[in-house]
Protein backbone atom coordinates (compact mmCIF):
# COMPACT_ATOMS: atom_id res chain seq x y z
CA UNK A 1 0.00 0.00 0.00
CA UNK A 2 1.14 3.56 -0.68
CA UNK A 3 2.73 5.47 2.18
CA UNK A 4 2.12 9.00 0.88
CA UNK A 5 -1.24 10.54 0.02
CA UNK A 6 -2.03 13.97 -1.39
CA UNK A 7 -5.78 14.40 -0.92
CA UNK A 8 -7.43 16.97 -3.20
CA UNK A 9 -11.20 16.68 -2.74
CA UNK A 10 -14.08 18.91 -1.64
CA UNK A 11 -13.71 20.16 1.93
CA UNK A 12 -16.74 18.23 3.11
CA UNK A 13 -15.29 14.95 1.75
CA UNK A 14 -11.97 15.06 3.61
CA UNK A 15 -13.01 13.17 6.71
CA UNK A 16 -14.71 10.40 4.72
CA UNK A 17 -11.64 9.96 2.51
CA UNK A 18 -9.49 9.74 5.65
CA UNK A 19 -11.81 7.07 7.06
CA UNK A 20 -11.72 5.11 3.79
CA UNK A 21 -7.93 5.13 3.74
CA UNK A 22 -7.85 4.00 7.34
CA UNK A 23 -10.26 1.16 6.60
CA UNK A 24 -8.02 0.19 3.68
CA UNK A 25 -5.11 -0.25 6.08
CA UNK A 26 -3.28 3.09 6.12
CA UNK A 27 -1.30 3.13 9.36
CA UNK A 28 1.99 4.80 8.53
CA UNK A 29 3.50 7.35 6.15
CA UNK A 30 2.28 10.85 5.35
CA UNK A 31 -1.00 12.41 4.24
CA UNK A 32 -1.54 15.99 3.11
CA UNK A 33 -4.77 17.61 2.01
CA UNK A 34 -5.10 20.75 -0.11
CA UNK A 35 -8.01 22.48 1.65
CA UNK A 36 -7.38 26.10 2.54
CA UNK A 37 -9.81 26.35 5.43
CA UNK A 38 -9.13 23.08 7.27
CA UNK A 39 -6.01 22.01 9.12
CA UNK A 40 -4.59 18.55 9.85
CA UNK A 41 -7.58 17.81 12.09
CA UNK A 42 -9.63 17.10 8.95
CA UNK A 43 -7.58 13.88 8.62
CA UNK A 44 -8.02 12.78 12.24
CA UNK A 45 -8.86 9.12 11.40
CA UNK A 46 -5.52 8.81 9.61
CA UNK A 47 -3.62 10.58 12.39
CA UNK A 48 -5.15 8.26 14.98
CA UNK A 49 -3.97 5.29 12.88
CA UNK A 50 -0.38 6.53 12.91
CA UNK A 51 -0.13 8.63 9.74
CA UNK A 52 1.63 12.03 9.88
CA UNK A 53 -0.97 14.51 8.62
CA UNK A 54 -0.89 18.10 7.39
CA UNK A 55 -2.60 20.73 5.26
CA UNK A 56 -0.90 22.22 2.17
CA UNK A 57 -2.99 24.74 0.25
CA UNK A 58 -1.78 26.37 -3.00
CA UNK A 59 -2.55 30.09 -2.75
CA UNK A 60 -3.51 30.31 -6.39
CA UNK A 61 -6.62 30.19 -8.54
CA UNK A 62 -6.87 27.15 -10.82
CA UNK A 63 -9.49 27.66 -13.52
CA UNK A 64 -8.18 24.83 -15.72
CA UNK A 65 -5.48 22.17 -15.19
CA UNK A 66 -3.22 23.79 -17.81
CA UNK A 67 -3.59 27.30 -16.34
CA UNK A 68 -3.08 25.94 -12.85
CA UNK A 69 0.21 24.25 -13.73
CA UNK A 70 1.52 27.50 -15.20
CA UNK A 71 0.32 29.61 -12.27
CA UNK A 72 1.62 27.48 -9.42
CA UNK A 73 5.29 28.28 -10.02
CA UNK A 74 6.20 31.16 -7.73
CA UNK A 75 2.99 30.87 -5.70
CA UNK A 76 2.75 30.68 -1.92
CA UNK A 77 1.46 27.53 -0.21
CA UNK A 78 -0.32 27.72 3.13
CA UNK A 79 1.18 25.00 5.31
CA UNK A 80 0.00 23.64 8.65
CA UNK A 81 1.97 20.52 9.52
CA UNK A 82 4.73 19.12 11.67
CA UNK A 83 7.22 16.27 11.41
CA UNK A 84 7.19 14.04 8.35
CA UNK A 85 4.12 15.79 6.90
CA UNK A 86 5.92 19.13 7.01
CA UNK A 87 9.03 17.65 5.42
CA UNK A 88 7.07 16.18 2.50
CA UNK A 89 5.11 19.42 2.05
CA UNK A 90 8.35 21.39 1.90
CA UNK A 91 9.64 19.01 -0.77
CA UNK A 92 6.47 19.44 -2.86
CA UNK A 93 6.65 23.23 -2.63
CA UNK A 94 10.33 23.24 -3.58
CA UNK A 95 9.62 21.10 -6.66
CA UNK A 96 6.72 23.36 -7.60
CA UNK A 97 8.95 26.44 -7.41
CA UNK A 98 6.79 27.98 -4.70
CA UNK A 99 7.31 29.26 -1.18
CA UNK A 100 5.72 28.49 2.17
CA UNK A 101 3.40 30.49 4.42
CA UNK A 102 3.23 28.79 7.81
CA UNK A 103 -0.35 29.08 9.07
CA UNK A 104 -1.00 28.38 12.77
CA UNK A 105 -3.34 25.53 13.59
CA UNK A 106 -6.81 26.88 14.23
CA UNK A 107 -6.28 30.03 12.12
CA UNK A 108 -6.72 28.66 8.63
CA UNK A 109 -10.24 30.08 8.27
CA UNK A 110 -8.83 33.64 8.42
CA UNK A 111 -6.09 32.70 5.96
CA UNK A 112 -8.58 31.15 3.54
CA UNK A 113 -10.99 34.08 3.82
CA UNK A 114 -8.09 36.33 2.80
CA UNK A 115 -7.47 34.09 -0.21
CA UNK A 116 -11.14 34.22 -1.19
CA UNK A 117 -11.25 38.02 -0.93
CA UNK A 118 -8.10 38.40 -3.00
CA UNK A 119 -9.26 36.00 -5.70
CA UNK A 120 -12.90 34.91 -5.91
CA UNK A 121 -14.36 38.11 -4.49
CA UNK A 122 -12.60 40.29 -7.07
CA UNK A 123 -14.90 38.80 -9.68
CA UNK A 124 -18.04 40.21 -8.03
CA UNK A 125 -17.22 43.92 -8.58
CA UNK A 126 -15.89 43.08 -12.05
CA UNK A 127 -19.19 41.42 -12.95
CA UNK A 128 -21.09 44.38 -11.49
CA UNK A 129 -19.00 46.75 -13.61
CA UNK A 130 -19.73 44.67 -16.71
CA UNK A 131 -23.46 44.82 -15.89
CA UNK A 132 -23.32 48.62 -15.61
CA UNK A 133 -21.47 48.86 -18.92
CA UNK A 134 -24.21 46.71 -20.42
CA UNK A 135 -26.83 49.09 -19.06
CA UNK A 136 -25.44 51.82 -21.31
CA UNK A 137 -25.22 49.52 -24.34
CA UNK A 138 -21.67 48.14 -24.15
CA UNK A 139 -21.58 44.40 -25.00
CA UNK A 140 -19.94 42.10 -22.45
CA UNK A 141 -16.84 41.30 -24.48
CA UNK A 142 -16.26 44.98 -25.26
CA UNK A 143 -16.78 45.84 -21.59
CA UNK A 144 -14.22 43.24 -20.50
CA UNK A 145 -11.74 44.47 -23.10
CA UNK A 146 -12.26 48.10 -22.07
CA UNK A 147 -11.98 47.37 -18.35
CA UNK A 148 -8.95 45.07 -18.62
CA UNK A 149 -6.24 47.80 -18.59
CA UNK A 150 -7.68 49.64 -15.58
CA UNK A 151 -8.27 46.38 -13.68
CA UNK A 152 -4.70 45.23 -14.29
CA UNK A 153 -3.21 48.64 -13.43
CA UNK A 154 -5.22 48.92 -10.23
CA UNK A 155 -4.18 45.45 -9.06
CA UNK A 156 -0.55 46.01 -10.00
CA UNK A 157 -0.48 49.40 -8.25
CA UNK A 158 -2.13 47.95 -5.15
CA UNK A 159 0.40 45.12 -4.98
CA UNK A 160 3.38 47.39 -5.63
CA UNK A 161 2.41 50.39 -3.49
CA UNK A 162 -0.09 48.97 -1.01
CA UNK A 163 -3.86 49.53 -1.28
CA UNK A 164 -3.99 52.92 0.47
CA UNK A 165 -1.18 54.46 -1.57
CA UNK A 166 -2.59 53.07 -4.83
CA UNK A 167 -6.13 54.38 -4.27
CA UNK A 168 -7.43 56.92 -6.79
CA UNK A 169 -10.91 58.07 -7.80
CA UNK A 170 -13.76 60.04 -6.27
CA UNK A 171 -13.58 58.61 -2.76
CA UNK A 172 -9.85 59.28 -2.51
CA UNK A 173 -10.52 62.86 -3.64
CA UNK A 174 -13.53 63.29 -1.38
CA UNK A 175 -15.85 64.03 -4.32
CA UNK A 176 -19.16 63.62 -2.50
CA UNK A 177 -21.27 64.84 -5.40
CA UNK A 178 -19.71 62.33 -7.79
CA UNK A 179 -20.50 59.47 -5.40
CA UNK A 180 -24.05 60.84 -5.07
CA UNK A 181 -24.39 60.73 -8.87
CA UNK A 182 -23.17 57.14 -8.83
CA UNK A 183 -25.76 56.18 -6.25
CA UNK A 184 -28.55 57.82 -8.22
CA UNK A 185 -27.42 56.06 -11.38
CA UNK A 186 -27.39 52.74 -9.50
CA UNK A 187 -31.02 53.11 -8.42
CA UNK A 188 -32.17 50.97 -11.33
CA UNK A 189 -29.45 48.36 -10.94
CA UNK A 190 -29.99 44.96 -9.27
CA UNK A 191 -29.80 45.04 -5.48
CA UNK A 192 -26.58 43.03 -5.40
CA UNK A 193 -24.86 45.50 -7.75
CA UNK A 194 -25.89 48.41 -5.51
CA UNK A 195 -24.69 46.54 -2.42
CA UNK A 196 -21.31 45.72 -3.99
CA UNK A 197 -20.79 49.40 -4.80
CA UNK A 198 -21.67 50.52 -1.27
CA UNK A 199 -19.74 47.80 0.54
CA UNK A 200 -16.60 48.49 -1.49
CA UNK A 201 -17.03 52.23 -1.06
CA UNK A 202 -17.28 52.00 2.73
CA UNK A 203 -13.96 50.17 2.84
CA UNK A 204 -12.43 52.59 0.33
CA UNK A 205 -13.24 55.40 2.76
CA UNK A 206 -11.12 53.62 5.36
CA UNK A 207 -8.29 53.38 2.83
CA UNK A 208 -8.72 57.03 1.89
CA UNK A 209 -8.46 58.04 5.55
CA UNK A 210 -5.14 56.20 5.77
CA UNK A 211 -4.02 58.03 2.64
CA UNK A 212 -4.90 61.45 4.11
CA UNK A 213 -8.55 62.13 3.24
CA UNK A 214 -9.84 64.86 5.57
CA UNK A 215 -12.17 63.52 8.24
CA UNK A 216 -14.99 65.88 7.24
CA UNK A 217 -14.99 64.46 3.70
CA UNK A 218 -14.84 60.90 5.00
CA UNK A 219 -17.84 61.44 7.25
CA UNK A 220 -19.83 63.11 4.46
CA UNK A 221 -19.21 60.11 2.23
CA UNK A 222 -20.20 57.69 4.99
CA UNK A 223 -23.46 59.57 5.59
CA UNK A 224 -24.24 59.53 1.88
CA UNK A 225 -23.65 55.78 1.59
CA UNK A 226 -25.64 55.07 4.76
CA UNK A 227 -28.52 57.12 3.39
CA UNK A 228 -28.44 54.99 0.26
CA UNK A 229 -28.74 51.86 2.42
CA UNK A 230 -31.74 53.32 4.21
CA UNK A 231 -33.43 54.14 0.91
CA UNK A 232 -33.01 50.53 -0.22
CA UNK A 233 -34.38 49.07 3.00
C-alpha positions as CSV (number, residue, x, y, z in Angstrom):
1,X,0.0,0.0,0.0
2,X,1.1,3.6,-0.7
3,X,2.7,5.5,2.2
4,X,2.1,9.0,0.9
5,X,-1.2,10.5,0.0
6,X,-2.0,14.0,-1.4
7,X,-5.8,14.4,-0.9
8,X,-7.4,17.0,-3.2
9,X,-11.2,16.7,-2.7
10,X,-14.1,18.9,-1.6
11,X,-13.7,20.2,1.9
12,X,-16.7,18.2,3.1
13,X,-15.3,15.0,1.8
14,X,-12.0,15.1,3.6
15,X,-13.0,13.2,6.7
16,X,-14.7,10.4,4.7
17,X,-11.6,10.0,2.5
18,X,-9.5,9.7,5.6
19,X,-11.8,7.1,7.1
20,X,-11.7,5.1,3.8
21,X,-7.9,5.1,3.7
22,X,-7.8,4.0,7.3
23,X,-10.3,1.2,6.6
24,X,-8.0,0.2,3.7
25,X,-5.1,-0.2,6.1
26,X,-3.3,3.1,6.1
27,X,-1.3,3.1,9.4
28,X,2.0,4.8,8.5
29,X,3.5,7.4,6.2
30,X,2.3,10.8,5.3
31,X,-1.0,12.4,4.2
32,X,-1.5,16.0,3.1
33,X,-4.8,17.6,2.0
34,X,-5.1,20.7,-0.1
35,X,-8.0,22.5,1.7
36,X,-7.4,26.1,2.5
37,X,-9.8,26.4,5.4
38,X,-9.1,23.1,7.3
39,X,-6.0,22.0,9.1
40,X,-4.6,18.5,9.9
41,X,-7.6,17.8,12.1
42,X,-9.6,17.1,8.9
43,X,-7.6,13.9,8.6
44,X,-8.0,12.8,12.2
45,X,-8.9,9.1,11.4
46,X,-5.5,8.8,9.6
47,X,-3.6,10.6,12.4
48,X,-5.1,8.3,15.0
49,X,-4.0,5.3,12.9
50,X,-0.4,6.5,12.9
51,X,-0.1,8.6,9.7
52,X,1.6,12.0,9.9
53,X,-1.0,14.5,8.6
54,X,-0.9,18.1,7.4
55,X,-2.6,20.7,5.3
56,X,-0.9,22.2,2.2
57,X,-3.0,24.7,0.2
58,X,-1.8,26.4,-3.0
59,X,-2.5,30.1,-2.7
60,X,-3.5,30.3,-6.4
61,X,-6.6,30.2,-8.5
62,X,-6.9,27.2,-10.8
63,X,-9.5,27.7,-13.5
64,X,-8.2,24.8,-15.7
65,X,-5.5,22.2,-15.2
66,X,-3.2,23.8,-17.8
67,X,-3.6,27.3,-16.3
68,X,-3.1,25.9,-12.8
69,X,0.2,24.2,-13.7
70,X,1.5,27.5,-15.2
71,X,0.3,29.6,-12.3
72,X,1.6,27.5,-9.4
73,X,5.3,28.3,-10.0
74,X,6.2,31.2,-7.7
75,X,3.0,30.9,-5.7
76,X,2.7,30.7,-1.9
77,X,1.5,27.5,-0.2
78,X,-0.3,27.7,3.1
79,X,1.2,25.0,5.3
80,X,0.0,23.6,8.6
81,X,2.0,20.5,9.5
82,X,4.7,19.1,11.7
83,X,7.2,16.3,11.4
84,X,7.2,14.0,8.4
85,X,4.1,15.8,6.9
86,X,5.9,19.1,7.0
87,X,9.0,17.6,5.4
88,X,7.1,16.2,2.5
89,X,5.1,19.4,2.1
90,X,8.3,21.4,1.9
91,X,9.6,19.0,-0.8
92,X,6.5,19.4,-2.9
93,X,6.6,23.2,-2.6
94,X,10.3,23.2,-3.6
95,X,9.6,21.1,-6.7
96,X,6.7,23.4,-7.6
97,X,9.0,26.4,-7.4
98,X,6.8,28.0,-4.7
99,X,7.3,29.3,-1.2
100,X,5.7,28.5,2.2
101,X,3.4,30.5,4.4
102,X,3.2,28.8,7.8
103,X,-0.3,29.1,9.1
104,X,-1.0,28.4,12.8
105,X,-3.3,25.5,13.6
106,X,-6.8,26.9,14.2
107,X,-6.3,30.0,12.1
108,X,-6.7,28.7,8.6
109,X,-10.2,30.1,8.3
110,X,-8.8,33.6,8.4
111,X,-6.1,32.7,6.0
112,X,-8.6,31.2,3.5
113,X,-11.0,34.1,3.8
114,X,-8.1,36.3,2.8
115,X,-7.5,34.1,-0.2
116,X,-11.1,34.2,-1.2
117,X,-11.2,38.0,-0.9
118,X,-8.1,38.4,-3.0
119,X,-9.3,36.0,-5.7
120,X,-12.9,34.9,-5.9
121,X,-14.4,38.1,-4.5
122,X,-12.6,40.3,-7.1
123,X,-14.9,38.8,-9.7
124,X,-18.0,40.2,-8.0
125,X,-17.2,43.9,-8.6
126,X,-15.9,43.1,-12.0
127,X,-19.2,41.4,-12.9
128,X,-21.1,44.4,-11.5
129,X,-19.0,46.7,-13.6
130,X,-19.7,44.7,-16.7
131,X,-23.5,44.8,-15.9
132,X,-23.3,48.6,-15.6
133,X,-21.5,48.9,-18.9
134,X,-24.2,46.7,-20.4
135,X,-26.8,49.1,-19.1
136,X,-25.4,51.8,-21.3
137,X,-25.2,49.5,-24.3
138,X,-21.7,48.1,-24.1
139,X,-21.6,44.4,-25.0
140,X,-19.9,42.1,-22.4
141,X,-16.8,41.3,-24.5
142,X,-16.3,45.0,-25.3
143,X,-16.8,45.8,-21.6
144,X,-14.2,43.2,-20.5
145,X,-11.7,44.5,-23.1
146,X,-12.3,48.1,-22.1
147,X,-12.0,47.4,-18.3
148,X,-8.9,45.1,-18.6
149,X,-6.2,47.8,-18.6
150,X,-7.7,49.6,-15.6
151,X,-8.3,46.4,-13.7
152,X,-4.7,45.2,-14.3
153,X,-3.2,48.6,-13.4
154,X,-5.2,48.9,-10.2
155,X,-4.2,45.4,-9.1
156,X,-0.6,46.0,-10.0
157,X,-0.5,49.4,-8.3
158,X,-2.1,47.9,-5.2
159,X,0.4,45.1,-5.0
160,X,3.4,47.4,-5.6
161,X,2.4,50.4,-3.5
162,X,-0.1,49.0,-1.0
163,X,-3.9,49.5,-1.3
164,X,-4.0,52.9,0.5
165,X,-1.2,54.5,-1.6
166,X,-2.6,53.1,-4.8
167,X,-6.1,54.4,-4.3
168,X,-7.4,56.9,-6.8
169,X,-10.9,58.1,-7.8
170,X,-13.8,60.0,-6.3
171,X,-13.6,58.6,-2.8
172,X,-9.9,59.3,-2.5
173,X,-10.5,62.9,-3.6
174,X,-13.5,63.3,-1.4
175,X,-15.9,64.0,-4.3
176,X,-19.2,63.6,-2.5
177,X,-21.3,64.8,-5.4
178,X,-19.7,62.3,-7.8
179,X,-20.5,59.5,-5.4
180,X,-24.1,60.8,-5.1
181,X,-24.4,60.7,-8.9
182,X,-23.2,57.1,-8.8
183,X,-25.8,56.2,-6.2
184,X,-28.6,57.8,-8.2
185,X,-27.4,56.1,-11.4
186,X,-27.4,52.7,-9.5
187,X,-31.0,53.1,-8.4
188,X,-32.2,51.0,-11.3
189,X,-29.5,48.4,-10.9
190,X,-30.0,45.0,-9.3
191,X,-29.8,45.0,-5.5
192,X,-26.6,43.0,-5.4
193,X,-24.9,45.5,-7.7
194,X,-25.9,48.4,-5.5
195,X,-24.7,46.5,-2.4
196,X,-21.3,45.7,-4.0
197,X,-20.8,49.4,-4.8
198,X,-21.7,50.5,-1.3
199,X,-19.7,47.8,0.5
200,X,-16.6,48.5,-1.5
201,X,-17.0,52.2,-1.1
202,X,-17.3,52.0,2.7
203,X,-14.0,50.2,2.8
204,X,-12.4,52.6,0.3
205,X,-13.2,55.4,2.8
206,X,-11.1,53.6,5.4
207,X,-8.3,53.4,2.8
208,X,-8.7,57.0,1.9
209,X,-8.5,58.0,5.6
210,X,-5.1,56.2,5.8
211,X,-4.0,58.0,2.6
212,X,-4.9,61.5,4.1
213,X,-8.6,62.1,3.2
214,X,-9.8,64.9,5.6
215,X,-12.2,63.5,8.2
216,X,-15.0,65.9,7.2
217,X,-15.0,64.5,3.7
218,X,-14.8,60.9,5.0
219,X,-17.8,61.4,7.3
220,X,-19.8,63.1,4.5
221,X,-19.2,60.1,2.2
222,X,-20.2,57.7,5.0
223,X,-23.5,59.6,5.6
224,X,-24.2,59.5,1.9
225,X,-23.7,55.8,1.6
226,X,-25.6,55.1,4.8
227,X,-28.5,57.1,3.4
228,X,-28.4,55.0,0.3
229,X,-28.7,51.9,2.4
230,X,-31.7,53.3,4.2
231,X,-33.4,54.1,0.9
232,X,-33.0,50.5,-0.2
233,X,-34.4,49.1,3.0
